[in-house]
């Protein structure tokens, strides 16, 4: 439980301080980056909390703990998937304009891969137990909701103003 608390605190602090020192990737606005970081951590904390509540029902507990880790895959996918695209667009120098131009397509790709990870875990669970556990339905909904919420919430003027206030002048 302490480790999960550390992950939540360090995740929130990292999101905040990344904006505060102006180290955002160029294709993210401060509002988008802050919303993405906070919602990833909130989803992680929600699944860990549910796992703690269901710790005596091991079939739910272990799947909810795995779900909490799956919720943290989004930043990994955001960093790894472009490496598969870079060789096809002419190298690193040519990649940045392409990635910035196709940000929505890259986000859709992340959603599809993230949902696919959940699908693979669901299939493995089905092969191992003979059924789909209900947890995976919640995880799939949470993954899809994460991407939808990030795009919706980050576009709110209040969020953009708050995150812009954290960022150094000129960002």
Helices and strands as residue ranges (DSSP letters): H 2-20, H 30-53, H 58-71, H 73-86, G 87-89, H 92-101, H 103-129, H 135-154, H 157-166
